[in-house]
Amino acid sequence: AQTDRRDIRLEIDVVRGHMIAYEIELQEYRVAVQSVEDLAVTQMMRIHSLKARAQTDMVEDADSSC
C-alpha cells in the first residue's frame, strides 16, 4: 500500500511536470502568434500608407499635366 501511494505520487509529479512544460510551450506559441499578428498589422499599415502616397502622386501628376 505504501509503495502504491509513493508510485502514485511520483506519477502525479511527472504529470504535473509535463503539464507545466505544456503550459510554457503554449505561452511561447501565444507570444509567437502575437508577434506575427503585430507584424501583419504593421505591414498592412505600411501598405495603406504606400497606397495613399501613390494616390497623392497620381493626383499631383494629373494636376501638373494640365
C-alpha positions in Angstrom: 0.0 0.0 0.0 2.8 2.4 0.9 4.6 1.6 -2.4 1.4 2.2 -4.3 1.0 5.6 -2.8 4.6 6.5 -3.5 4.3 5.4 -7.1 1.1 7.4 -7.5 2.7 10.5 -6.0 5.7 10.1 -8.3 3.3 9.7 -11.3 1.4 12.8 -10.2 4.7 14.7 -10.1 5.6 13.5 -13.6 2.2 14.5 -14.9 2.5 17.9 -13.2 5.9 18.4 -14.8 4.5 17.6 -18.2 1.6 20.0 -17.6 3.9 22.8 -16.7 6.1 22.2 -19.7 3.0 22.2 -22.0 1.8 25.4 -20.4 5.2 27.1 -21.0 5.2 25.9 -24.6 1.6 27.2 -25.1 2.7 30.6 -23.8 5.6 30.6 -26.2 3.3 29.9 -29.1 0.9 32.7 -27.9 3.8 35.1 -27.9 4.9 34.0 -31.3 1.4 34.3 -32.7 1.1 37.8 -31.2 4.4 38.8 -32.8 3.1 37.6 -36.2 -0.2 39.4 -35.8 1.7 42.6 -34.8 3.9 42.2 -37.9 0.9 41.7 -40.1 -0.8 44.9 -38.8 2.4 46.8 -39.3 2.7 45.6 -42.9 -0.9 46.4 -43.6 -0.4 50.0 -42.2 2.7 50.3 -44.4 0.7 49.2 -47.5 -2.1 51.6 -46.7 0.5 54.4 -46.4 2.1 53.5 -49.7 -1.3 53.4 -51.4 -2.1 56.8 -50.1 1.2 58.2 -51.2 0.7 56.6 -54.7 -2.8 58.2 -54.9 -1.3 61.6 -54.0 1.4 61.2 -56.6 -1.2 60.3 -59.2 -3.3 63.4 -58.4 -0.2 65.6 -58.5 0.9 64.1 -61.8 -2.6 64.7 -63.2 -2.6 68.3 -61.9 0.8 69.1 -63.4 -0.1 67.7 -66.8 -3.0 70.1 -67.2 
